[in-house]
Amino acid sequence: MEFEYNAFDKNGRPIQGIMTADSMPSIINTLKNTGATSITAIPVQIESKSKSIFGSLFEKQTVTSMEMVVFTRQLGAVLGAGVLLTESIETIATDMENKYFAEILNSVLFHIRSGETFSAALSRHPSIFSAYYVAVVRSGEEIGSLYTTMANLATFMEDYEKMRQKLLSAIRYPTFLMIFVISVVSGIVLFLIPKFKAIFEDAGAKLPLLTRIVVGISEFCLNHFVIVLISLVILTFLSWRALKIFKIRFMCDYYLLNIPIIGKVIRKAMLARVCQTSAMLITGGVGLLTTLSLSSEVVVNLFLKQLIKDVRHSVSVGASLSEAMRPHQDFPRILVKMVAVGEKAGMLGDMFKRMGEYYEQEVDIFLNNLNSLLEPVFIILIGTVVAVVALALYLPIFQLSGTVR
């Protein structure tokens, strides 16, 4: 079995490497015989060669946001009970169901025992622990209250996860209704209309304009189904690629924030995230410039991200935060006012926390009412589609009935 080790040689110089041994005590004894001291070693995780290709393909190699929340909450609780950091991480990693996450924690543990700080060890895994997460941990280390910081961080992450789940839940219902509408229309266009068309042709009826339009759409979809499908796939791919271009994505994000009602809610949700992040960092003793840099990283909207960067630049050249925010109309006036009050009172972190809670409540109220607002819209949409198709199909029947009489 292979072990990764860190130690100091007999001259006091740090050494590290990988060595094969039967057990951890065996490798420690081997190194001690060479005069090494302060030895730490952990097993190197090597996949078995006999492991099937399907096992490696489906093995979980990610860490979910909920798993991060649980880990942070557990670590805060265990540290609060007086357990050492290394023992806390080792205990949590041992009970971790996600083996990939457990390996990451073992790596973090190894580097802590090698002399690194907790935050430095976490920063070695940027794909798992974000720059914001590392900065909060570092602030807890600096003020000497890591367990309190981890508990607060867990609460913040839980609140964000709850908001994210509410957003997803709110999206599911209109998505289901949209899929239902598309399915109904597709069924009518591809199956129902062709049958009525054959009946109309056999009767030799002259079709009204509305009927001809509906039948024409149906024939086009049937005759060019493959072309339409390929076109949709290509259009989707090109749209996805276009959004990778910064200027296009920037403009899309700008217009997204200006969509009536929806844009305002998206803006409030992102401002809630920014305010909560800033409150956490400032309260933890992180500098304002660093706070603004990290706050911009938690925003996915490029337009808002650029706004925060512009504000940071103004602050870096001597402006106060409220003065830097005031020229930008995209920041709500109440937020600028509260920031100004917080600066004067020396309670900027507290003000950000209050504004974060305020915007979160605003988003909650909207999401709770979203389904009741969208339901009549979709009912009208579905009713309109069905009414148009029904009218297009029955107008020729009424004409035929009049002719027979």
TISE-224951 format. One record per residue (C-alpha): residue number from 1; residue in one letter; y, z, x. Coordinates in pm, 1 decimal, padded with zeros to 6 digits, always signed. Layout:
! TISE-224951
+-----+-----+----------+----------+----------+
|   n | res |        Y |        Z |        X |
+-----+-----+----------+----------+----------+
| NUM |   A |        Y |        Z |        X |
...
+-----+-----+----------+----------+----------+
This chain:
! TISE-224951
+-----+-----+----------+----------+----------+
|   n | res |        Y |        Z |        X |
+-----+-----+----------+----------+----------+
|   1 |   M | +00000.0 | +00000.0 | +00000.0 |
|   2 |   E | +00346.9 | -00083.7 | +00128.9 |
|   3 |   F | +00633.4 | +00167.5 | +00142.4 |
|   4 |   E | +01003.9 | +00113.4 | +00202.8 |
|   5 |   Y | +01140.4 | +00391.4 | +00423.0 |
|   6 |   N | +01470.5 | +00525.8 | +00557.6 |
|   7 |   A | +01490.3 | +00777.2 | +00840.1 |
|   8 |   F | +01666.3 | +00873.9 | +01163.4 |
|   9 |   D | +01497.9 | +00815.8 | +01499.8 |
|  10 |   K | +01479.1 | +01074.1 | +01779.6 |
|  11 |   N | +01821.7 | +00960.4 | +01904.6 |
|  12 |   G | +01981.5 | +01016.2 | +01563.3 |
|  13 |   R | +02018.0 | +00648.2 | +01478.4 |
|  14 |   P | +01933.8 | +00534.4 | +01121.3 |
|  15 |   I | +01621.9 | +00321.7 | +01084.9 |
|  16 |   Q | +01466.0 | +00151.3 | +00785.5 |
|  17 |   G | +01185.4 | -00088.2 | +00709.7 |
|  18 |   I | +00856.1 | -00145.5 | +00531.3 |
|  19 |   M | +00524.2 | +00002.0 | +00645.5 |
|  20 |   T | +00169.5 | -00017.3 | +00513.2 |
|  21 |   A | -00013.1 | +00313.2 | +00456.5 |
|  22 |   D | -00268.4 | +00473.3 | +00222.9 |
|  23 |   S | -00022.3 | +00724.7 | +00079.2 |
|  24 |   M | +00334.0 | +00854.0 | +00110.2 |
|  25 |   P | +00235.7 | +01166.3 | +00314.0 |
|  26 |   S | +00051.5 | +00937.0 | +00553.4 |
|  27 |   I | +00358.8 | +00724.2 | +00624.0 |
|  28 |   I | +00577.1 | +01034.7 | +00662.4 |
|  29 |   N | +00332.9 | +01182.4 | +00917.8 |
|  30 |   T | +00324.0 | +00850.4 | +01104.9 |
|  31 |   L | +00701.1 | +00840.6 | +01130.7 |
|  32 |   K | +00722.0 | +01207.4 | +01230.0 |
|  33 |   N | +00487.5 | +01137.3 | +01519.5 |
|  34 |   T | +00747.4 | +00890.4 | +01652.8 |
|  35 |   G | +01016.0 | +01162.3 | +01641.5 |
|  36 |   A | +01180.6 | +01042.2 | +01319.4 |
|  37 |   T | +01355.3 | +01289.7 | +01089.4 |
|  38 |   S | +01506.2 | +01294.9 | +00737.3 |
|  39 |   I | +01238.0 | +01056.3 | +00614.1 |
|  40 |   T | +01248.6 | +00911.7 | +00262.9 |
|  41 |   A | +01002.3 | +00653.5 | +00132.7 |
|  42 |   I | +00919.1 | +00482.6 | -00194.4 |
|  43 |   P | +00638.2 | +00240.7 | -00284.1 |
|  44 |   V | +00728.4 | -00127.4 | -00278.7 |
|  45 |   Q | +00653.9 | -00281.9 | -00615.8 |
|  46 |   I | +00427.4 | -00583.5 | -00549.9 |
|  47 |   E | +00274.4 | -00782.1 | -00832.1 |
|  48 |   S | -00098.8 | -00816.3 | -00826.8 |
|  49 |   K | -00220.7 | -01160.4 | -00723.2 |
|  50 |   S | -00481.7 | -01144.9 | -00995.6 |
|  51 |   K | -00210.9 | -01104.5 | -01256.1 |
|  52 |   S | -00222.8 | -01392.1 | -01502.3 |
|  53 |   I | +00058.2 | -01640.3 | -01516.5 |
|  54 |   F | +00109.9 | -01557.0 | -01880.8 |
|  55 |   G | +00145.2 | -01186.1 | -01801.9 |
|  56 |   S | +00421.0 | -01251.6 | -01549.1 |
|  57 |   L | +00585.3 | -01499.0 | -01783.2 |
|  58 |   F | +00618.2 | -01254.8 | -02070.7 |
|  59 |   E | +00686.4 | -00941.2 | -01866.2 |
|  60 |   K | +01019.0 | -00785.5 | -01960.4 |
|  61 |   Q | +01281.6 | -00843.0 | -01691.7 |
|  62 |   T | +01588.1 | -00724.5 | -01882.9 |
|  63 |   V | +01757.1 | -00401.5 | -01981.5 |
|  64 |   T | +01897.2 | -00386.8 | -02333.5 |
|  65 |   S | +02226.2 | -00222.4 | -02418.9 |
|  66 |   M | +02039.5 | +00037.3 | -02625.3 |
|  67 |   E | +01819.9 | +00125.9 | -02326.4 |
|  68 |   M | +02134.9 | +00173.5 | -02119.1 |
|  69 |   V | +02275.8 | +00404.6 | -02385.9 |
|  70 |   V | +01954.8 | +00611.4 | -02395.4 |
|  71 |   F | +01940.6 | +00636.2 | -02015.2 |
|  72 |   T | +02305.7 | +00745.0 | -01992.8 |
|  73 |   R | +02260.1 | +01003.2 | -02268.6 |
|  74 |   Q | +01941.8 | +01142.2 | -02111.4 |
|  75 |   L | +02100.3 | +01163.8 | -01766.9 |
|  76 |   G | +02403.9 | +01347.5 | -01903.3 |
|  77 |   A | +02180.8 | +01594.6 | -02088.1 |
|  78 |   V | +01952.0 | +01661.7 | -01790.2 |
|  79 |   L | +02244.5 | +01701.4 | -01548.6 |
|  80 |   G | +02410.2 | +01935.9 | -01797.3 |
|  81 |   A | +02097.6 | +02153.3 | -01785.1 |
|  82 |   G | +02153.1 | +02204.2 | -01410.6 |
|  83 |   V | +01886.2 | +01965.7 | -01278.5 |
|  84 |   L | +01964.7 | +01784.5 | -00953.1 |
|  85 |   L | +02069.9 | +01421.2 | -00977.5 |
|  86 |   T | +01769.5 | +01289.6 | -00782.5 |
|  87 |   E | +01524.9 | +01494.2 | -00990.1 |
|  88 |   S | +01696.9 | +01381.5 | -01310.5 |
|  89 |   I | +01669.5 | +01012.6 | -01224.1 |
|  90 |   E | +01308.7 | +01054.0 | -01105.7 |
|  91 |   T | +01210.4 | +01227.8 | -01429.8 |
|  92 |   I | +01376.2 | +00965.2 | -01649.8 |
|  93 |   A | +01226.2 | +00677.4 | -01448.5 |
|  94 |   T | +00877.7 | +00827.9 | -01478.5 |
|  95 |   D | +00898.0 | +00833.3 | -01859.4 |
|  96 |   M | +01069.0 | +00494.2 | -01885.6 |
|  97 |   E | +00879.0 | +00243.0 | -02102.5 |
|  98 |   N | +01069.0 | -00050.5 | -01954.6 |
|  99 |   K | +00896.0 | -00084.6 | -01615.6 |
| 100 |   Y | +01162.4 | -00321.7 | -01485.9 |
| 101 |   F | +01433.5 | -00063.4 | -01558.6 |
| 102 |   A | +01213.4 | +00203.6 | -01399.2 |
| 103 |   E | +01194.3 | -00004.4 | -01079.3 |
| 104 |   I | +01573.0 | -00035.7 | -01076.6 |
| 105 |   L | +01608.2 | +00341.8 | -01113.3 |
| 106 |   N | +01357.4 | +00400.4 | -00833.2 |
| 107 |   S | +01565.0 | +00172.5 | -00612.5 |
| 108 |   V | +01878.5 | +00367.9 | -00705.5 |
| 109 |   L | +01694.7 | +00691.4 | -00629.0 |
| 110 |   F | +01584.5 | +00558.9 | -00290.3 |
| 111 |   H | +01939.7 | +00471.9 | -00185.4 |
| 112 |   I | +02074.1 | +00808.2 | -00305.2 |
| 113 |   R | +01814.9 | +00987.6 | -00091.7 |
| 114 |   S | +01918.9 | +00761.4 | +00195.2 |
| 115 |   G | +02268.0 | +00906.9 | +00182.9 |
| 116 |   E | +02455.3 | +00683.8 | -00062.1 |
| 117 |   T | +02654.6 | +00813.3 | -00356.9 |
| 118 |   F | +02524.4 | +00756.8 | -00707.4 |
| 119 |   S | +02796.9 | +00502.1 | -00784.7 |
| 120 |   A | +02729.6 | +00310.3 | -00461.6 |
| 121 |   A | +02358.2 | +00296.8 | -00542.4 |
| 122 |   L | +02432.9 | +00169.8 | -00893.2 |
| 123 |   S | +02667.1 | -00098.7 | -00757.8 |
| 124 |   R | +02368.8 | -00258.4 | -00581.3 |
| 125 |   H | +02252.7 | -00377.7 | -00925.1 |
| 126 |   P | +02557.8 | -00546.7 | -01082.0 |
| 127 |   S | +02346.4 | -00735.1 | -01335.0 |
| 128 |   I | +02234.8 | -00401.4 | -01482.5 |
| 129 |   F | +02525.4 | -00165.7 | -01416.5 |
| 130 |   S | +02863.7 | -00327.0 | -01482.0 |
| 131 |   A | +03171.9 | -00270.2 | -01269.4 |
| 132 |   Y | +03310.4 | -00059.8 | -01552.6 |
| 133 |   Y | +02998.7 | +00159.3 | -01561.6 |
| 134 |   V | +03010.7 | +00210.9 | -01183.4 |
| 135 |   A | +03382.9 | +00293.6 | -01193.0 |
| 136 |   V | +03330.8 | +00561.0 | -01458.9 |
| 137 |   V | +03045.5 | +00715.6 | -01259.1 |
| 138 |   R | +03261.4 | +00710.8 | -00944.8 |
| 139 |   S | +03541.1 | +00890.6 | -01130.4 |
| 140 |   G | +03291.5 | +01157.6 | -01239.5 |
| 141 |   E | +03179.8 | +01203.9 | -00880.2 |
| 142 |   E | +03538.0 | +01237.6 | -00758.5 |
| 143 |   I | +03634.7 | +01503.4 | -01012.8 |
| 144 |   G | +03303.4 | +01687.0 | -00960.8 |
| 145 |   S | +03189.6 | +01670.2 | -01322.4 |
| 146 |   L | +02929.8 | +01398.1 | -01334.3 |
| 147 |   Y | +02731.1 | +01539.3 | -01626.6 |
| 148 |   T | +03043.3 | +01555.5 | -01849.6 |
| 149 |   T | +03139.6 | +01203.7 | -01748.1 |
| 150 |   M | +02791.1 | +01070.4 | -01826.2 |
| 151 |   A | +02792.0 | +01243.1 | -02164.6 |
| 152 |   N | +03132.4 | +01092.2 | -02250.0 |
| 153 |   L | +03020.5 | +00752.3 | -02122.8 |
| 154 |   A | +02709.1 | +00769.7 | -02341.4 |
| 155 |   T | +02922.1 | +00852.6 | -02647.3 |
| 156 |   F | +03150.1 | +00559.8 | -02571.7 |
| 157 |   M | +02855.0 | +00323.1 | -02527.7 |
| 158 |   E | +02696.5 | +00447.9 | -02851.5 |
| 159 |   D | +03018.8 | +00384.5 | -03044.4 |
| 160 |   Y | +03043.3 | +00033.8 | -02900.6 |
| 161 |   E | +02678.1 | -00035.9 | -02980.9 |
| 162 |   K | +02731.3 | +00079.9 | -03339.8 |
| 163 |   M | +03027.7 | -00155.7 | -03376.3 |
| 164 |   R | +02828.6 | -00442.4 | -03226.0 |
| 165 |   Q | +02540.2 | -00380.7 | -03466.7 |
| 166 |   K | +02781.7 | -00371.8 | -03760.9 |
| 167 |   L | +02927.4 | -00705.4 | -03650.7 |
| 168 |   L | +02579.5 | -00855.2 | -03626.0 |
| 169 |   S | +02483.6 | -00717.0 | -03966.7 |
| 170 |   A | +02800.0 | -00859.3 | -04118.4 |
| 171 |   I | +02721.8 | -01201.9 | -03971.8 |
| 172 |   R | +02359.6 | -01207.8 | -04093.1 |
| 173 |   Y | +02441.9 | -01226.2 | -04465.7 |
| 174 |   P | +02681.0 | -01525.4 | -04453.0 |
| 175 |   T | +02446.1 | -01693.2 | -04203.8 |
| 176 |   F | +02158.2 | -01656.3 | -04449.1 |
| 177 |   L | +02370.7 | -01794.7 | -04731.8 |
| 178 |   M | +02481.3 | -02089.4 | -04517.5 |
| 179 |   I | +02121.3 | -02171.1 | -04426.3 |
| 180 |   F | +02030.6 | -02147.4 | -04795.4 |
| 181 |   V | +02310.4 | -02387.9 | -04892.2 |
| 182 |   I | +02207.1 | -02636.5 | -04623.0 |
| 183 |   S | +01842.7 | -02612.6 | -04731.7 |
| 184 |   V | +01928.2 | -02673.4 | -05098.2 |
| 185 |   V | +02150.8 | -02970.9 | -05017.7 |
| 186 |   S | +01892.3 | -03116.8 | -04779.6 |
| 187 |   G | +01619.8 | -03086.3 | -05043.3 |
| 188 |   I | +01835.1 | -03260.1 | -05302.7 |
| 189 |   V | +01944.6 | -03538.3 | -05066.6 |
| 190 |   L | +01601.8 | -03606.7 | -04913.1 |
| 191 |   F | +01368.9 | -03557.3 | -05209.3 |
| 192 |   L | +01541.3 | -03539.3 | -05547.7 |
| 193 |   I | +01800.2 | -03817.9 | -05527.6 |
| 194 |   P | +01553.0 | -04089.2 | -05406.5 |
| 195 |   K | +01336.9 | -04030.5 | -05716.4 |
| 196 |   F | +01634.6 | -04064.7 | -05949.8 |
| 197 |   K | +01747.9 | -04375.4 | -05759.6 |
| 198 |   A | +01414.2 | -04544.6 | -05834.3 |
| 199 |   I | +01450.9 | -04459.4 | -06204.3 |
| 200 |   F | +01804.5 | -04602.3 | -06213.5 |
| 201 |   E | +01693.5 | -04924.5 | -06038.9 |
| 202 |   D | +01405.4 | -04976.0 | -06284.5 |
| 203 |   A | +01643.5 | -04930.5 | -06577.4 |
| 204 |   G | +01895.4 | -05174.1 | -06426.0 |
| 205 |   A | +02181.3 | -04935.1 | -06492.8 |
| 206 |   K | +02521.3 | -04983.1 | -06332.1 |
| 207 |   L | +02580.9 | -04664.9 | -06135.0 |
| 208 |   P | +02913.1 | -04478.3 | -06155.1 |
| 209 |   L | +03119.9 | -04432.8 | -05835.2 |
| 210 |   L | +03019.7 | -04067.2 | -05788.3 |
| 211 |   T | +02651.6 | -04155.7 | -05822.0 |
| 212 |   R | +02684.6 | -04444.4 | -05575.3 |
| 213 |   I | +02847.4 | -04211.0 | -05321.1 |
| 214 |   V | +02572.4 | -03948.6 | -05355.1 |
| 215 |   V | +02295.3 | -04210.7 | -05343.6 |
| 216 |   G | +02462.3 | -04374.5 | -05041.1 |
| 217 |   I | +02468.0 | -04044.7 | -04853.1 |
| 218 |   S | +02102.0 | -03990.1 | -04939.9 |
| 219 |   E | +02000.5 | -04338.9 | -04823.1 |
| 220 |   F | +02195.7 | -04302.7 | -04499.8 |
| 221 |   C | +02026.5 | -03970.3 | -04420.0 |
| 222 |   L | +01681.0 | -04109.9 | -04500.6 |
| 223 |   N | +01725.1 | -04438.4 | -04313.0 |
| 224 |   H | +01891.3 | -04283.2 | -04010.5 |
| 225 |   F | +01724.0 | -03941.7 | -04008.3 |
| 226 |   V | +01618.7 | -03961.1 | -03642.9 |
| 227 |   I | +01960.5 | -04088.0 | -03535.1 |
| 228 |   V | +02136.6 | -03811.8 | -03730.1 |
| 229 |   L | +01906.5 | -03547.0 | -03582.1 |
| 230 |   I | +01953.2 | -03674.9 | -03225.9 |
| 231 |   S | +02329.9 | -03697.5 | -03281.3 |
| 232 |   L | +02341.2 | -03334.7 | -03396.5 |
| 233 |   V | +02142.8 | -03222.6 | -03090.5 |
| 234 |   I | +02369.2 | -03421.8 | -02856.5 |
| 235 |   L | +02682.4 | -03291.4 | -03030.2 |
| 236 |   T | +02557.8 | -02934.2 | -02999.7 |
| 237 |   F | +02479.3 | -02981.6 | -02630.7 |
| 238 |   L | +02816.7 | -03143.5 | -02558.1 |
| 239 |   S | +02996.8 | -02862.2 | -02742.5 |
| 240 |   W | +02805.7 | -02604.3 | -02540.1 |
| 241 |   R | +02892.7 | -02783.9 | -02216.0 |
| 242 |   A | +03255.9 | -02822.7 | -02319.3 |
| 243 |   L | +03285.9 | -02448.0 | -02374.3 |
| 244 |   K | +03185.7 | -02400.8 | -02010.5 |
| 245 |   I | +03512.9 | -02569.6 | -01909.2 |
| 246 |   F | +03780.8 | -02303.5 | -01868.1 |
| 247 |   K | +04070.7 | -02490.2 | -02033.6 |
| 248 |   I | +03865.9 | -02586.2 | -02339.9 |
| 249 |   R | +03719.4 | -02237.2 | -02375.1 |
| 250 |   F | +04067.1 | -02086.2 | -02330.5 |
| 251 |   M | +04213.1 | -02301.7 | -02610.6 |
| 252 |   C | +03917.1 | -02229.4 | -02840.3 |
| 253 |   D | +03955.6 | -01855.5 | -02782.4 |
| 254 |   Y | +04327.7 | -01880.8 | -02853.0 |
| 255 |   Y | +04275.1 | -02059.4 | -03184.7 |
| 256 |   L | +03990.5 | -01822.6 | -03271.9 |
| 257 |   L | +04233.1 | -01529.6 | -03266.5 |
| 258 |   N | +04470.0 | -01718.2 | -03497.3 |
| 259 |   I | +04218.3 | -01794.1 | -03772.5 |
| 260 |   P | +04340.0 | -01622.4 | -04091.9 |
| 261 |   I | +04171.6 | -01285.2 | -04155.5 |
| 262 |   I | +03876.1 | -01346.3 | -03920.0 |
| 263 |   G | +04098.5 | -01387.2 | -03614.6 |
| 264 |   K | +04280.5 | -01064.1 | -03690.7 |
| 265 |   V | +03953.4 | -00871.6 | -03714.5 |
| 266 |   I | +03823.7 | -01019.4 | -03387.6 |
| 267 |   R | +04151.4 | -00922.6 | -03219.4 |
| 268 |   K | +04125.2 | -00564.1 | -03348.6 |
| 269 |   A | +03761.9 | -00535.0 | -03239.9 |
| 270 |   M | +03849.2 | -00645.8 | -02886.8 |
| 271 |   L | +04157.3 | -00423.1 | -02870.4 |
| 272 |   A | +03939.7 | -00130.3 | -02978.5 |
| 273 |   R | +03708.9 | -00207.0 | -02685.8 |
| 274 |   V | +04002.6 | -00233.9 | -02442.9 |
| 275 |   C | +04163.8 | +00089.4 | -02564.3 |
| 276 |   Q | +03838.6 | +00286.7 | -02549.6 |
| 277 |   T | +03762.8 | +00154.4 | -02202.1 |
| 278 |   S | +04112.4 | +00236.8 | -02078.0 |
| 279 |   A | +04095.5 | +00585.4 | -02229.9 |
| 280 |   M | +03764.8 | +00656.0 | -02056.3 |
| 281 |   L | +03886.8 | +00535.5 | -01717.1 |
| 282 |   I | +04233.8 | +00693.7 | -01722.8 |
| 283 |   T | +04094.1 | +01027.5 | -01842.4 |
| 284 |   G | +03842.1 | +01008.7 | -01557.4 |
| 285 |   G | +04120.0 | +00972.9 | -01301.6 |
| 286 |   V | +04096.2 | +00598.2 | -01236.5 |
| 287 |   G | +04426.1 | +00433.2 | -01140.2 |
| 288 |   L | +04614.2 | +00219.2 | -01392.3 |
| 289 |   L | +04578.0 | -00108.2 | -01198.9 |
| 290 |   T | +04203.9 | -00057.8 | -01159.8 |
| 291 |   T | +04180.9 | +00039.5 | -01526.2 |
| 292 |   L | +04351.9 | -00282.9 | -01632.9 |
| 293 |   S | +04123.7 | -00490.2 | -01409.0 |
| 294 |   L | +03810.4 | -00331.7 | -01552.5 |
| 295 |   S | +03945.1 | -00347.4 | -01909.3 |
| 296 |   S | +03993.4 | -00721.2 | -01876.2 |
| 297 |   E | +03627.0 | -00752.5 | -01775.8 |
| 298 |   V | +03499.6 | -00601.1 | -02101.3 |
| 299 |   V | +03684.5 | -00865.8 | -02305.6 |
| 300 |   V | +03494.2 | -01189.5 | -02370.2 |
| 301 |   N | +03793.7 | -01373.4 | -02516.9 |
| 302 |   L | +03957.2 | -01563.6 | -02229.6 |
| 303 |   F | +04300.7 | -01561.7 | -02393.0 |
| 304 |   L | +04308.6 | -01182.5 | -02427.6 |
| 305 |   K | +04154.8 | -01147.3 | -02082.6 |
| 306 |   Q | +04442.6 | -01351.7 | -01935.4 |
| 307 |   L | +04697.4 | -01143.0 | -02127.8 |
| 308 |   I | +04563.1 | -00823.3 | -01974.0 |
| 309 |   K | +04570.5 | -00982.5 | -01628.4 |
| 310 |   D | +04933.7 | -01084.2 | -01684.6 |
| 311 |   V | +05014.8 | -00727.2 | -01786.3 |
| 312 |   R | +04840.7 | -00596.7 | -01474.0 |
| 313 |   H | +05046.6 | -00831.0 | -01256.2 |
| 314 |   S | +05370.4 | -00702.6 | -01413.2 |
| 315 |   V | +05261.8 | -00342.3 | -01359.2 |
| 316 |   S | +05171.9 | -00417.4 | -00996.8 |
| 317 |   V | +05530.3 | -00532.2 | -00926.9 |
| 318 |   G | +05685.6 | -00218.7 | -01071.4 |
| 319 |   A | +05702.0 | -00246.7 | -01451.9 |
| 320 |   S | +05571.3 | +00028.0 | -01676.6 |
| 321 |   L | +05269.5 | -00055.1 | -01891.4 |
| 322 |   S | +05467.8 | -00064.2 | -02216.9 |
| 323 |   E | +05736.2 | -00283.2 | -02056.3 |
| 324 |   A | +05467.8 | -00522.6 | -01932.3 |
| 325 |   M | +05306.2 | -00541.3 | -02277.9 |
| 326 |   R | +05627.5 | -00578.3 | -02482.8 |
| 327 |   P | +05701.7 | -00951.1 | -02410.9 |
| 328 |   H | +05354.4 | -01052.4 | -02533.0 |
| 329 |   Q | +05359.8 | -01089.2 | -02910.9 |
| 330 |   D | +04980.4 | -01089.4 | -02923.5 |
| 331 |   F | +04978.7 | -00713.1 | -02860.5 |
| 332 |   P | +05049.0 | -00528.5 | -03188.9 |
| 333 |   R | +05383.9 | -00351.2 | -03188.2 |
| 334 |   I | +05221.4 | -00022.1 | -03286.6 |
| 335 |   L | +05001.7 | -00038.1 | -02975.0 |
| 336 |   V | +05303.1 | -00101.4 | -02748.7 |
| 337 |   K | +05490.1 | +00185.7 | -02914.1 |
| 338 |   M | +05200.3 | +00428.5 | -02872.9 |
| 339 |   V | +05158.7 | +00328.7 | -02507.6 |
| 340 |   A | +05529.9 | +00395.7 | -02447.9 |
| 341 |   V | +05498.2 | +00739.3 | -02610.9 |
| 342 |   G | +05188.3 | +00814.5 | -02404.0 |
| 343 |   E | +05366.7 | +00720.9 | -02082.1 |
| 344 |   K | +05662.7 | +00946.9 | -02158.8 |
| 345 |   A | +05440.6 | +01239.4 | -02257.5 |
| 346 |   G | +05195.1 | +01189.4 | -01971.0 |
| 347 |   M | +04912.8 | +01141.9 | -02224.8 |
| 348 |   L | +04834.4 | +00773.6 | -02181.0 |
| 349 |   G | +04458.3 | +00827.7 | -02187.4 |
| 350 |   D | +04481.3 | +01026.5 | -02511.6 |
| 351 |   M | +04698.7 | +00758.6 | -02673.9 |
| 352 |   F | +04452.6 | +00486.6 | -02578.9 |
| 353 |   K | +04173.0 | +00694.5 | -02729.2 |
| 354 |   R | +04361.6 | +00733.5 | -03057.1 |
| 355 |   M | +04442.1 | +00364.2 | -03077.2 |
| 356 |   G | +04080.2 | +00276.8 | -02999.9 |
| 357 |   E | +03964.9 | +00496.1 | -03288.9 |
| 358 |   Y | +04233.7 | +00345.8 | -03514.9 |
| 359 |   Y | +04129.4 | -00013.8 | -03447.9 |
| 360 |   E | +03762.5 | +00076.4 | -03478.2 |
| 361 |   Q | +03827.2 | +00222.6 | -03823.5 |
| 362 |   E | +04017.7 | -00092.2 | -03922.3 |
| 363 |   V | +03722.5 | -00307.5 | -03818.8 |
| 364 |   D | +03478.6 | -00078.3 | -04002.2 |
| 365 |   I | +03676.1 | -00108.3 | -04326.1 |
| 366 |   F | +03681.9 | -00487.0 | -04301.7 |
| 367 |   L | +03310.6 | -00515.7 | -04223.0 |
| 368 |   N | +03220.6 | -00288.5 | -04511.9 |
| 369 |   N | +03414.7 | -00517.2 | -04746.5 |
| 370 |   L | +03313.5 | -00845.7 | -04583.5 |
| 371 |   N | +03003.0 | -00915.1 | -04790.7 |
| 372 |   S | +03183.5 | -00845.6 | -05118.0 |
| 373 |   L | +03457.5 | -01090.1 | -05006.9 |
| 374 |   L | +03220.5 | -01365.4 | -04894.7 |
| 375 |   E | +02974.3 | -01347.4 | -05184.3 |
| 376 |   P | +03202.2 | -01510.7 | -05445.0 |
| 377 |   V | +03308.3 | -01774.9 | -05190.7 |
| 378 |   F | +02948.9 | -01880.6 | -05129.4 |
| 379 |   I | +02865.9 | -01866.4 | -05499.3 |
| 380 |   I | +03154.1 | -02105.2 | -05570.0 |
| 381 |   L | +03044.0 | -02327.4 | -05279.0 |
| 382 |   I | +02683.7 | -02345.3 | -05397.8 |
| 383 |   G | +02793.5 | -02397.5 | -05758.7 |
| 384 |   T | +03028.1 | -02680.4 | -05656.5 |
| 385 |   V | +02756.6 | -02861.3 | -05459.8 |
| 386 |   V | +02502.9 | -02828.5 | -05739.6 |
| 387 |   A | +02758.3 | -02934.9 | -06000.5 |
| 388 |   V | +02860.0 | -03248.0 | -05806.2 |
| 389 |   V | +02497.6 | -03352.4 | -05750.5 |
| 390 |   A | +02400.2 | -03278.7 | -06110.7 |
| 391 |   L | +02698.0 | -03474.0 | -06243.4 |
| 392 |   A | +02618.5 | -03768.6 | -06013.2 |
| 393 |   L | +02257.3 | -03778.0 | -06135.3 |
| 394 |   Y | +02320.9 | -03729.1 | -06506.3 |
| 395 |   L | +02615.1 | -03966.7 | -06553.5 |
| 396 |   P | +02384.9 | -04274.8 | -06539.1 |
| 397 |   I | +02145.1 | -04105.1 | -06780.1 |
| 398 |   F | +02428.6 | -04054.6 | -07028.8 |
| 399 |   Q | +02523.7 | -04422.1 | -06989.0 |
| 400 |   L | +02164.0 | -04533.6 | -07049.3 |
| 401 |   S | +02144.8 | -04315.1 | -07357.5 |
| 402 |   G | +02461.6 | -04477.3 | -07495.5 |
| 403 |   T | +02323.3 | -04826.0 | -07425.5 |
| 404 |   V | +01996.2 | -04754.8 | -07607.7 |
| 405 |   R | +02182.3 | -04635.2 | -07915.3 |
+-----+-----+----------+----------+----------+
